Amino acid sequence: MSQQITIGLIGFGTVGSGVARTLLEKGRLLEQRVGARLVLKRVCDRDFRRSRGVRLPPGLATTSVAAVLDDPEIQIVVELIGGVEPARSLILQALRKGKHVVTANKALLARHGRELFAAAAKHDVDLYFEASVGGGIPIIKALREGLIANELDAILGIVNGTSNYILTRMRDKGLSFHEALHEARRHGYAERNPTLDVEGHDAAHKLAILTLLGFGVHVEQSQIHIEGISKVSQADIQYADELGYCIKPLAIVKQADHELEVRVHPTLLEKSHLLANVNGVYNGIYVHGDLVGASLFYGRGAGQNPTASAVVSDIAELARNIISGIGPRLRLDRPHSPRVARLRRMGDIETRYYMRFLVKDRPGVLARIAGILGRHHISIASVHQKERKAARAVPVVMMTHEAKESNVREALAQIDRLGMVRRPTVAIRTEAPRVR
């Protein structure tokens, strides 16, 4: 007879109900594959009156967290309530009681990951969090185990499906940002208040986790440069396409010259880039290591079933460890990379830029703009003027060679004060097809 592994679930929302359904409906399949019966003993939530589409067997539902944390038979606690508190306190309690924990809580891990990892190590238990980044994509396991022999150079990720869906629809259907956002809401891809997604904060939480796992560096949200996609216009989508680029919402961590760049913003990618064809609600995470070279991890980054798949994967791995008598196998975060001495200031990064100016249609305008860029050591790679008949202002699109961010900011501030410039200049950074 198979050994029994007992599970307590805290949080019965969209993901929690998906996890419960998977454990209940796929119990026999999981037992065959894991070699142990995964028994869901308690499901804790504040309110069970709303239907989740899952019928729990009698005796499983409880509104008492203590019924999960104080039950000596429960070996694995799954936290799926989200937010920082009380999730942090509940996880710490579970770890102190010698229970393994599975969570999908990206905001909590981004802020308190080191504390939780230390508590797990102190009490000789494991904390698994595959579902915190990339939904069903096994990126956490890849960074912790599959790429353990690699020194990483870069992780570039499309890790927010809402933003990626909006930009994809703007490109494919010619929608404005607000039209694409409305469509995303209608399909359930965007929350009623989409700020966390479209302004880059969700991606920044995930980037903090990837930075810790990939480089052993803990970054606060205040140390991550964050820009959302709400200012990307249909015009920028079209001009980028004409120039051979697409615009993607990227989370970027790159190591160079003993410094680490950590930033989230819309980015122009050449159409040959591995991430350029990651569209719609899908996520893609590009990792470059010294041994493996470039790898791409692709799949659905959110939703009930993909996220439940990742949570159950963690439960299954913990169950195998328990029945085999294996303790925590690898440290949860990577040791601090000896190749990283400090975080790079955003003003010091260097990349190529797309710039769109809206200027009065008169002689000498390009010369004035080019002169200011040149004085700030910004070299122009190409210029495209979009003529509009009977228009008082015309768009001018430039691509630059590599330039320093602080120089670009200073130059654009000076350009935007010119009387011939009708609106603030749009500047979007680019990324090369591959990391060398």
N, C-alpha and C positions, 0 to 999 in steps of 0.2 A: 504494500500500500504506500502511495506517495506521501512524503512529508507535507505538512500543512504550514503555510506561511499566512499569517493573519494581518489584515490591513485595516487601518482606520482612515477615513476620508473627511477632511474638514473643508467645506465649500462645495455646494451642490448647484452651482450656476451652470453656464453653458459648457465649460470644460469639465467641471466636476461630474455633471450628469453624463457626459460622454465617456469619462473614465469608468463610472459605475456601470454603464451599459456594456462597455467592452469587457470588464471583469466578469459580469454576470452572464453575458451571452456567449463569450468565447472561453469560458472556464475550462472546458475539456481540451480545446486546442492548446491553450496556454499550458495546461498541465502536461500535455505530451511534449511540448517544446522546452519547458523549463525543468521538468522533472519534479515538480512540487505543485500542490493545490494552492492556488492563490484565492484566499477566502476573504471576502469583504465583510467585516464584522460590524462596523459602525459607519454611518454617514451623518455628519453633523452640519446643520445649517440653521439659520435663525428662523426660517419660515418654509414650511413644506406645503403651504396651501396652493401655491402656483404649480401648475403641471409642467414637468420637464420632459415628458414623453418617456419616462423610465419608471417602471413599477418596481419599487423596492420590496423585497420580501419582508414579512412582519418582523419587527424587532430591530431592524437596521437603523431606522431614522431616529435621530436625537437632536435636541437643541442644546445639549450640554457638551462643551468642549472637554470637560473633565471625564466624560464617558469614554472619550478617545484617549486622552493623555494619561489617565490613571488606570487604564485597563492593562494589567500585566501580560495579557495574551497578545496584545497588539504589538507587532514587531516593526511595522512600517507605517509611518504617518505621512499622508499626502496632504499638503497644504495648497489649496486652490482658491483662497479668498481674495488674494491680491492686496495691493497697498502695502504700506510699511508697517503700520500698527493696526491691529494687534498681531499681524502675521509674524513679525520679528520675535515678539515675546513667546508666541505659541511654538515656533520652531525651536527657540532656545530651550523651552521647557521640555519639549520632546527629546532633544539631544541629551539634556541632563539626565533624563530618565532612561537613557540607553536605547532609545528607539532611532532607527534609521529614518531619514526624511527625504521625501521627493517633493519638489516645488517647481512651479512655472513662473515664479514671481520675479520678473526682471527688474522692476523698480527697487525692490528690497535688496536683491543681490548687487545691483549697481552701487547702492549706498552702503550696505553693511556686509558685503560678501566676505571680506577678510575676517570680520568678527564671527560670522557663522561658520566659516571654514575652521577657524581656530577652536571653536566650541566642539565641532564634530571630531576633530583630532584629539582634543582633550578627553573626550568621553568614549573614544575608540569606536565610533560609529560613522556611517557615511551620510553625506548629503548629496543628492543627485538633482540635476536641474536641466536636463536636456531640452525641455519644452520652453525654457526661458528665452531662447534665441532661435529664430528660424522655424518655429512650429515643429513639423515632422522631419525637418532636415537634421541628420545626426552630426551637426557641426561641433557640439560640445565634446562628444566622444572622440571625434577626429582630432581635435586640438589637444585633449588630455592624453590620448593614447596613440591614435594612428600616426600622429606627426611628432611624437615625443622626442625623436632623435634630431629633429630639425631646429635650426635657428631661423626664425621667421623674419622676413623682410617687410611683408605687408599683408594686411587683411582689408579687402574692399568689399562692402556688403550692401546689397539692396535688401534691407531687413524690415521694411515697413510696406506691407502689401497695399494699404490704402493709398499712400502717396504714389506708389508705382502704378496702381490702377488709374489714378487720375491723370498722370502724365502720359500713360499709354493711350487713354481715350482722347486726350487733347491732340496727340499725334495722329492717331488712326481715324478719328471722326471729326477733327477740326473743331472740337468743343472748346469753350473758354474754361478757365479754372473753375468758376462757380457752376457752370453747367455740368462739368465732369464730377464735381463734388456732389451735386444734387443727385446725379445718377448713382454714384457710389453709395450714398445714403439709401436710395431706393432699393438697391440690391443687398443692403445689409453689410456693405464693406466699410462703411464709415459710421462712427458714432454720431449721436445727435450734436454733441460738442466735439468736433474733430481736431481741436487744437493740438492735443498730445501727438497725433499722427502727422498732420500736415505741417506743423511748425518744427518737426524734427526731434522732439523730446523723447518719444518712444524709441526712435533709432539710437539716440544718445545713450539711453539706458542699456540697450543691447550692445552698443559699442564699448561701453565701460566693462561689460562682462568679457567680451572678446579680447579687449586689451589686457585684462588680468590673466586670462587663460593663455593668450598667445605670447605675452611679453613679461608677465609677472609684475606689471605696473598697475597700481590702483590709481584711477583718476576720478576726481570729483566732477559732478556735472558742470560746475563753474569753470573747470579747466578744459572743457570740450567746446570748441567753436561750433555753434549751432545756428543753422539757417534753414528755414522751411521752404516749401515749394509754392506758397500762396502768391508770390510776386512773379512767378514764371508766366509769361503771356503766350498767347497763341502765336504772336509774331516771332517770339524767340524759338518756339518749337519749329516753325516753318523755316526760319533762317538756318537753324542748326541742321535741319534735314538737307537743305540745299548745299550746305558746306560739307556734308558727309558725316554728320554727327547725330546722336540722339541725346536727349537730356534725361538723366536718371537721378533718383534720390539716393545719394551714396553716403554710407558711413565708412570713414577711412581711418586706418591707423597704419603708419608707415615709419620704418626705422631707417635713418641715414645719418652718417657722421655723428654717431653716439647720441642722437636726439630722436625723439618720438613725436610725430605729428598725429594729433587726434582731433578729427573734425567731422561734422555732418553738414551737408549742403547739397543743393542741386549741382550736377556736374555734367559737362559735355563729354561724352564718350565717342570715340570713333566707332563706326559701325562694325569694324573688325574685332572690337574688344569682346572678350568672353561674356561680359555682363550685358552687352548691348541688346541681346535677344531675350533677356529675362523680362517678360511683359505681364501686364494684368496684375492679379493679386499674388503672383508668384514671387518668391524670394530667391536670390542668388548670392552666394558668398564665395569670393575669390581669395585664395590663400596662396602665398608664395613663400616657399622654404628653400634653404640652401641645398638640401638633398633631393627633395621631391620636385622642385620647380613649381610650376603653376598647377593648381587644382581648383575645380569649380564644384560647389555643392549647391544643388538646385532642387526646389520643390515648393509645396504650399507652406507659407510661413505663418498661417493663422487659421482659425476655424476650429470647430469642435472636434472633428475627427482627426485631422493632422496633429493637433496638440495633444489629444487623448492618446494617440499612437505613441508620441514621445514619452508621455508620462508612464504609460504601461510598459514601455521598453525599459525605463529606469526601474520600475517595480520588479520586472522579470530579472534584471541583472542583479539587483539586491537579493532577490530570492535565491538565485544560484549561489551567490556568495554565502548566504546564511546556511543553506543545506550542505555546502562544501566546507564549512567551518573557516572561510576566508574572511579576514578582517579587511579594513580599508586598504585597497591595493595600491593606489597612487595618490599623491597629494593632490588636493582639489585645484590648486592654482599652480602655475609654473613659477619656478624661482625667478627672481628679478634677472632679466637678461644682462649679462656683462657688457653687451654692446649698447645699452641705453644708460646714459648718464643723467639726462634731464628731458623734460618736455620742451618741444620747440614752441616758441611764441608764434602766434598766428601771423604776426607781421613779418616774420622771418621766413615763412615758407616761400618756395619758388615754384611756379607752374605757368602754363600758358593760359591766356584768358580770351574769352569771347566778350566783346563789348558792343553794345548797341546805343548809339546816340540819336536823339531826335533834335535836328538842328534846322535853323532857317536856311532856305534855299538861296544862298548868295555866294559870290566868289570869296575865296580866302578862308572859308570855314575849315576845310580839311587841313590847310596849312597851319592854322592856329592850334587845332587839336593835336596834330602830329608834333608840333613844336613843343607843346607842354609834355606830351608823352616822352619825347626824346630827352628833354631836360631832366626827367625822372628815370632815365636809363631803361625805358620801355621801348623795345624794338617791335615795329609792326611787321607781321608776316603777310597779311593780305587786307585789302580794303574792298568793300562792296557797298556801293551807293544805290539805294532803291528809289528810282525816280517815280514820283507820283504827280501826274498832271494836275495842274491847278491847285496844288497843295502849297500851303505856306510853310510847312515844315516837312522835311524828308528824313527817313531813317538812314543812318550810316552804320554799317556793321564792320567791325575790325576783328581780326585774330592776331594775337601777339605771339612773339617768341616767349621763352621763359622769362618771367619777371618776378621781382620781389613784391610780396603782398603789401607791405607798407608803402612802397613806391607807387603801387597802383592806387591805393586809397588816397594818397596825397595828390596824385595827378588828377584823379576823377573829381576830387573835391574842388580843385582849381578850375577844371573844365566846366563843372556844373554851375560855377559862378559867372560864366560868360553869358552875356546877353543874347548871344546867338543860339544858345542851347535851351530848348523849350521844356524839357523834362529831365529829371535825374537820370543819369546814365545807368544802364543795366550792365552788370559785369558778372559773368559766370565762369568758374574755373573749369579746366579740362583735366583729363587723365590720359596718359599714354596707353597704347594697346596692351602693353605688358610691362611688368616690372623687370628690369635687367639686373 
